[in-house]
């Protein structure tokens, strides 16, 4: 396996999700329609949307994972969300599982199903049947399989979202995700399929996944809309034969989930910039999270970043209306990129008005990634949230989504 970067005892590796031992994948993508299949048998856990309008695949998958605590395969289609489709939608989701079970010779109860795309339209089961054998025949444990699966679940995404790491003990954790619009998850991203070859029971996976999602996918905002189809599944194949220390596994899982979350935010519909908001000094963790997400959700902040306008007053306004406990006379604010940091406010006092400093600030606003740093100075709590700028293309993409 080719190493392409490392930090501490967690190394980022190539090979996609099929670098995780015991995982095979395949996918087909034709225009707006796609079909992905991932085969990996082992203990499993999931998190799902908190939207009260819940898509049929989530109802079916949640029921199965809660009952069996195990999965053998995941079948996912793009182009149609199979949401708000009533009993027919449930029947179609179950039929997708039956087709996979029949093709693979596995228990239907261990096949999860996911969908993403337009809400309120019935699945084209004929299209799915035609291409089901194609994805089964294409199953492979090479990098190509994971790449095709990641591409097949894309809708308005412009790039595949993949992340894989290897822990110092040899355990691998990898995942793919899709998401570009209708994203302010209240649990996870639109779709995420995470795999590890560690030997861990479902109960441990469930705890680790919920913690990891809370720190990653739950902290991204593209447009403030929570999808009907949000789902993240974690499966442990156990093929490595290694039972890692839970803290070490959690660190690796967090790395993968955070990487995927950043990729989702960076690829927000029409986005040209990633926005990262770092909050420290909040009175409580909840306050820190609220402030961070309010800033990246603000249409005015997002528009200013798109226009390269260092209108930092919009950030302070967002902090103020966030609902968190703040004192404007104690707050400090900076904008940053990978090369420079400009402090604008220190304990409520404006400190950056000279031309040279404003010139540095302009350079920061030109960057592909803009970091907003807010110090509340009321406590020790911290949080990080990710979002993207609001562009003309976001309106165009969503105005033309079904037409």
C-alpha positions as CSV (number, residue, x, y, z in Angstrom):
1,X,0.0,0.0,0.0
2,X,1.3,3.4,-0.9
3,X,1.6,5.9,1.9
4,X,0.6,9.4,1.0
5,X,0.9,11.2,4.3
6,X,0.9,10.6,8.0
7,X,0.4,12.1,11.4
8,X,1.2,10.4,14.7
9,X,0.3,6.8,14.3
10,X,-2.5,7.4,11.8
11,X,-1.4,7.2,8.1
12,X,-3.5,8.3,5.2
13,X,-3.3,5.6,2.5
14,X,-4.4,5.1,-1.1
15,X,-6.7,2.5,-2.4
16,X,-10.2,3.8,-1.5
17,X,-12.6,1.8,0.6
18,X,-11.4,-1.4,-0.9
19,X,-8.1,-0.9,0.9
20,X,-10.1,-2.0,3.9
21,X,-9.7,-5.8,4.1
22,X,-12.9,-7.7,3.4
23,X,-14.5,-4.9,1.2
24,X,-15.6,-5.2,-2.4
25,X,-17.4,-2.5,-4.4
26,X,-18.7,-1.6,-7.8
27,X,-20.8,1.1,-9.3
28,X,-22.4,2.4,-12.5
29,X,-23.2,6.1,-13.2
30,X,-25.3,7.1,-16.3
31,X,-26.3,10.7,-16.5
32,X,-28.2,11.5,-13.3
33,X,-28.8,7.9,-12.4
34,X,-26.4,5.7,-10.5
35,X,-26.2,2.4,-8.7
36,X,-23.5,1.4,-6.1
37,X,-23.0,-1.9,-4.4
38,X,-20.6,-2.5,-1.5
39,X,-20.1,-6.0,-0.1
40,X,-18.6,-6.4,3.4
41,X,-19.8,-8.7,6.0
42,X,-19.6,-7.8,9.7
43,X,-21.0,-6.1,12.7
44,X,-22.6,-2.8,11.9
45,X,-24.1,0.5,13.3
46,X,-25.8,3.4,11.7
47,X,-27.0,7.0,12.3
48,X,-30.0,8.5,10.4
49,X,-31.7,11.8,9.7
50,X,-33.8,13.5,12.3
51,X,-36.1,15.0,9.6
52,X,-39.6,13.8,10.4
53,X,-40.1,13.2,6.7
54,X,-38.0,10.0,6.5
55,X,-37.2,8.3,3.2
56,X,-38.2,4.7,2.6
57,X,-34.7,3.3,2.4
58,X,-33.9,4.7,5.9
59,X,-37.0,3.1,7.4
60,X,-36.0,-0.2,5.9
61,X,-32.2,0.0,6.8
62,X,-32.7,1.3,10.3
63,X,-35.1,-1.5,11.1
64,X,-32.5,-4.1,9.8
65,X,-29.4,-2.7,11.5
66,X,-31.3,-2.2,14.8
67,X,-32.4,-5.8,14.7
68,X,-29.4,-7.7,13.3
69,X,-26.5,-5.5,14.3
70,X,-24.8,-6.8,11.2
71,X,-24.6,-6.2,7.5
72,X,-23.4,-8.1,4.5
73,X,-24.0,-5.5,1.7
74,X,-25.2,-2.0,0.9
75,X,-27.1,-1.1,-2.3
76,X,-27.4,2.6,-3.0
77,X,-29.0,4.5,-5.9
78,X,-28.7,8.1,-6.9
79,X,-31.0,10.3,-9.0
80,X,-34.1,9.4,-6.9
81,X,-34.5,9.7,-3.1
82,X,-37.4,7.3,-2.8
83,X,-38.7,9.8,-0.2
84,X,-42.4,10.7,0.4
85,X,-43.3,7.7,-1.8
86,X,-45.6,5.9,0.7
87,X,-46.0,2.2,0.9
88,X,-44.8,1.7,-2.7
89,X,-41.5,3.3,-1.7
90,X,-41.1,0.9,1.2
91,X,-41.9,-2.0,-1.1
92,X,-39.4,-0.8,-3.7
93,X,-36.7,-0.4,-1.1
94,X,-37.3,-4.0,0.1
95,X,-37.3,-5.2,-3.4
96,X,-33.8,-3.6,-4.0
97,X,-32.6,-5.6,-1.0
98,X,-34.1,-8.8,-2.3
99,X,-32.5,-8.4,-5.7
100,X,-29.1,-8.0,-4.0
101,X,-29.6,-10.9,-1.7
102,X,-30.6,-13.1,-4.7
103,X,-27.6,-12.1,-6.7
104,X,-25.1,-12.6,-3.9
105,X,-26.7,-15.5,-2.1
106,X,-26.8,-13.6,1.2
107,X,-29.6,-13.1,3.8
108,X,-31.9,-10.3,2.8
109,X,-32.0,-9.2,6.4
110,X,-28.3,-8.2,6.1
111,X,-28.7,-6.0,3.0
112,X,-29.0,-2.3,3.6
113,X,-30.5,0.1,1.1
114,X,-29.9,3.9,0.5
115,X,-31.1,6.4,-2.0
116,X,-30.4,10.0,-2.9
117,X,-31.8,12.4,-5.4
118,X,-35.2,14.0,-6.2
119,X,-37.9,13.7,-3.4
120,X,-41.5,12.6,-4.3
121,X,-40.9,10.4,-7.3
122,X,-41.2,6.6,-7.5
123,X,-38.1,4.6,-8.2
124,X,-37.5,3.4,-11.8
125,X,-37.3,-0.3,-10.7
126,X,-36.8,-1.4,-14.3
127,X,-33.6,0.7,-14.6
128,X,-32.4,-0.7,-11.3
129,X,-33.1,-4.3,-12.4
130,X,-31.2,-3.8,-15.6
131,X,-28.1,-2.6,-13.9
132,X,-28.2,-4.8,-10.8
133,X,-26.3,-7.7,-12.5
134,X,-23.8,-5.2,-13.9
135,X,-22.7,-3.9,-10.5
136,X,-22.7,-7.5,-9.1
137,X,-20.5,-8.6,-11.9
138,X,-18.2,-5.6,-11.4
139,X,-17.5,-6.3,-7.8
140,X,-13.8,-6.0,-7.0
141,X,-11.5,-5.3,-4.1
142,X,-9.3,-3.0,-6.1
143,X,-9.3,0.8,-5.9
144,X,-11.4,1.0,-9.0
145,X,-14.4,-0.6,-7.3
146,X,-14.4,2.0,-4.5
147,X,-14.0,4.8,-7.0
148,X,-16.9,3.6,-9.1
149,X,-19.1,3.2,-6.0
150,X,-18.2,6.7,-4.8
151,X,-19.0,8.1,-8.2
152,X,-22.3,6.2,-8.5
153,X,-23.8,7.8,-5.4
154,X,-23.1,11.4,-6.6
155,X,-25.9,13.8,-7.5
156,X,-24.9,17.5,-7.7
157,X,-21.5,16.6,-6.3
158,X,-18.6,17.6,-8.5
159,X,-16.0,15.2,-7.1
160,X,-16.0,11.8,-5.3
161,X,-15.4,12.0,-1.5
162,X,-13.1,9.3,-0.2
163,X,-10.9,8.9,2.9
164,X,-8.9,5.9,4.1
165,X,-6.4,5.6,7.0
166,X,-4.3,2.9,8.6
167,X,-3.6,2.9,12.3
168,X,-0.3,2.1,13.8
169,X,-1.5,-1.4,14.7
170,X,-2.5,-2.2,11.1
171,X,-6.2,-1.6,11.3
172,X,-7.7,0.3,8.3
173,X,-10.7,2.6,8.3
174,X,-12.1,4.0,5.1
175,X,-15.2,5.6,3.8
176,X,-17.0,7.3,0.9
177,X,-19.6,10.0,1.2
178,X,-21.9,12.0,-1.0
179,X,-23.3,15.4,-0.3
180,X,-23.3,18.8,-1.9
181,X,-26.7,20.5,-1.2
182,X,-29.6,20.1,1.2
183,X,-27.0,19.9,3.9
184,X,-27.1,20.9,7.5
185,X,-27.1,17.4,9.0
186,X,-28.7,16.8,12.3
187,X,-27.0,13.5,12.4
188,X,-24.7,12.9,9.5
189,X,-24.1,13.8,5.9
190,X,-26.5,12.9,3.1
191,X,-24.9,9.4,2.6
192,X,-21.8,7.9,4.1
193,X,-20.5,4.4,4.1
194,X,-17.7,3.7,6.4
195,X,-15.7,0.4,6.8
196,X,-13.0,-1.0,9.0
197,X,-11.2,-4.4,9.1
198,X,-11.0,-4.1,12.9
199,X,-12.6,-6.8,15.1
200,X,-15.2,-4.8,17.1
201,X,-18.8,-5.6,18.2
202,X,-21.8,-3.5,17.0
203,X,-22.2,-1.9,20.4
204,X,-18.8,-0.4,20.3
205,X,-19.2,0.7,16.7
206,X,-22.5,2.4,17.6
207,X,-20.9,4.5,20.4
208,X,-17.8,5.4,18.3
209,X,-19.9,6.3,15.2
210,X,-22.3,8.6,17.2
211,X,-19.3,10.3,18.8
212,X,-17.5,10.7,15.5
213,X,-20.5,12.0,13.6
214,X,-21.2,14.5,16.3
215,X,-17.7,16.0,15.8
216,X,-17.7,15.9,12.0
217,X,-20.8,15.6,9.9
218,X,-23.0,17.3,12.5
219,X,-20.7,20.3,12.2
220,X,-21.1,21.0,8.5
221,X,-23.5,23.5,6.9
222,X,-24.0,24.1,3.2
223,X,-27.4,25.6,3.0
224,X,-29.2,24.8,6.4
225,X,-31.5,22.2,5.0
226,X,-31.7,18.7,6.6
227,X,-32.2,16.0,4.1
228,X,-34.9,13.2,4.3
229,X,-32.2,10.7,3.4
230,X,-29.2,11.4,5.6
231,X,-27.6,8.1,6.6
232,X,-24.1,7.0,7.8
233,X,-23.4,3.3,8.1
234,X,-20.3,1.7,9.8
235,X,-19.4,-1.9,9.2
236,X,-16.5,-3.8,10.8
237,X,-15.4,-6.9,8.7
238,X,-12.9,-8.1,11.4
239,X,-10.7,-9.5,8.6
240,X,-7.5,-8.0,10.2
241,X,-8.1,-10.0,13.3
242,X,-7.1,-7.0,15.4
243,X,-9.2,-5.6,18.2
244,X,-7.8,-2.1,18.6
245,X,-7.9,0.1,21.7
246,X,-11.2,2.0,21.6
247,X,-9.5,5.4,21.9
248,X,-7.1,4.6,19.1
249,X,-10.0,3.4,16.9
250,X,-12.0,6.5,17.7
251,X,-9.1,8.8,16.7
252,X,-8.8,7.0,13.3
253,X,-12.6,7.1,12.7
254,X,-12.7,10.7,13.6
255,X,-10.0,11.4,11.1
256,X,-11.9,9.7,8.3
257,X,-15.2,11.3,9.2
258,X,-13.8,14.8,9.6
259,X,-12.0,14.5,6.3
260,X,-15.2,13.4,4.5
261,X,-17.1,16.2,6.2
262,X,-14.7,18.8,5.0
263,X,-14.9,17.4,1.5
264,X,-18.7,17.7,1.6
265,X,-18.5,21.3,2.8
266,X,-15.9,22.2,0.2
267,X,-18.0,20.7,-2.6
268,X,-21.2,22.5,-1.6
269,X,-23.4,23.3,-4.5
270,X,-21.8,26.1,-6.5
271,X,-19.1,26.6,-3.8
272,X,-15.8,28.2,-4.6
273,X,-14.4,28.4,-1.0
274,X,-14.4,26.3,2.2
275,X,-15.2,28.2,5.4
276,X,-13.9,26.9,8.7
277,X,-15.1,28.5,11.9
278,X,-13.1,27.8,15.0
279,X,-14.6,28.9,18.3
280,X,-12.8,28.8,21.7
281,X,-13.5,30.3,25.1
282,X,-17.3,29.5,25.1
283,X,-19.0,28.9,28.4
284,X,-20.3,25.5,27.3
285,X,-19.6,23.0,24.5
286,X,-23.2,23.6,23.3
287,X,-22.6,27.3,23.1
288,X,-19.4,26.8,21.1
289,X,-21.1,24.5,18.7
290,X,-24.1,26.9,18.2
291,X,-21.8,29.8,17.5
292,X,-19.6,27.9,15.0
293,X,-22.6,26.6,13.1
294,X,-24.4,29.9,13.1
295,X,-21.4,31.7,11.5
296,X,-21.0,29.1,8.7
297,X,-24.8,29.1,8.2
298,X,-25.2,32.9,7.9
299,X,-26.1,33.8,4.3
300,X,-24.5,37.2,4.8
301,X,-21.2,35.7,6.0
302,X,-21.3,33.1,3.2
303,X,-22.0,35.8,0.6
304,X,-19.2,38.0,1.9
305,X,-16.7,35.2,1.6
306,X,-17.8,34.5,-1.9
307,X,-17.3,38.2,-2.8
308,X,-13.9,38.2,-1.0
309,X,-15.3,41.0,1.1
310,X,-13.7,41.1,4.6
311,X,-17.0,42.3,6.2
312,X,-16.2,40.9,9.6
313,X,-19.1,42.7,11.3
314,X,-21.4,40.1,9.8
315,X,-19.5,37.4,11.8
316,X,-20.0,39.4,15.0
317,X,-23.7,39.8,14.3
318,X,-24.1,36.1,13.7
319,X,-22.3,35.3,17.0
320,X,-24.6,37.8,18.7
321,X,-27.9,36.2,17.4
322,X,-26.7,32.6,17.8
323,X,-28.4,32.3,21.1
324,X,-25.2,31.4,22.9
325,X,-23.9,33.3,26.0
326,X,-21.5,36.0,24.8
327,X,-20.2,39.4,25.9
328,X,-19.3,41.8,23.1
329,X,-16.7,43.5,25.2
330,X,-14.7,40.2,25.7
331,X,-14.9,38.8,22.2
332,X,-11.9,38.6,19.8
333,X,-11.9,37.8,16.1
334,X,-9.4,36.9,13.4
335,X,-9.5,35.7,9.8
336,X,-6.8,33.3,8.6
337,X,-5.6,31.0,5.9
338,X,-2.7,28.5,5.7
339,X,-0.1,31.3,5.5
340,X,-1.3,34.2,7.6
341,X,-3.6,35.3,10.4
342,X,-5.1,38.8,10.9
343,X,-6.6,39.7,14.2
344,X,-9.4,42.2,13.7
345,X,-10.9,42.5,17.2
346,X,-9.2,42.0,20.6
347,X,-11.5,42.0,23.7
348,X,-14.1,44.0,22.0
349,X,-11.7,46.6,20.6
350,X,-11.0,47.0,16.8
351,X,-7.3,46.6,16.2
352,X,-6.9,46.3,12.4
353,X,-7.7,49.4,10.3
354,X,-4.4,50.3,8.7
355,X,-3.8,49.7,5.0
356,X,-1.1,47.1,5.3
357,X,-3.2,44.9,7.6
358,X,-6.3,45.3,5.4
359,X,-4.1,44.3,2.5
360,X,-3.1,41.1,4.3
361,X,-6.8,40.5,5.0
362,X,-7.6,40.8,1.3
363,X,-5.1,38.1,0.5
364,X,-6.7,35.8,3.1
365,X,-10.1,36.4,1.5
366,X,-8.7,35.4,-1.9
367,X,-7.8,32.0,-0.5
368,X,-9.6,28.8,-1.4
369,X,-10.1,28.1,2.4
370,X,-11.0,30.9,4.8
371,X,-10.7,30.3,8.5
372,X,-12.7,32.4,10.9
373,X,-11.5,32.4,14.5
374,X,-13.7,33.6,17.4
375,X,-12.6,33.8,21.0
376,X,-15.6,34.2,23.4
377,X,-13.4,34.5,26.5
378,X,-16.1,33.2,28.9
379,X,-14.9,29.6,29.4
380,X,-12.9,26.7,28.0
381,X,-15.3,25.1,25.5
382,X,-14.3,24.8,21.8
383,X,-15.9,23.8,18.5
384,X,-15.1,23.7,14.8
385,X,-17.7,23.9,12.0
386,X,-17.3,23.8,8.2
387,X,-19.3,25.4,5.4
388,X,-18.9,27.1,2.1
389,X,-19.6,30.3,0.3
390,X,-23.0,31.2,-1.2
391,X,-22.7,31.7,-4.9
392,X,-24.7,32.5,-8.0
393,X,-24.4,28.9,-9.0
394,X,-26.1,27.6,-5.8
395,X,-29.3,29.4,-6.9
396,X,-28.9,28.2,-10.5
397,X,-28.3,24.5,-9.5
398,X,-31.3,24.4,-7.2
399,X,-33.6,26.4,-9.5
400,X,-33.0,23.8,-12.2
401,X,-32.7,20.7,-10.1
402,X,-35.7,18.8,-11.5
403,X,-35.9,20.6,-14.9
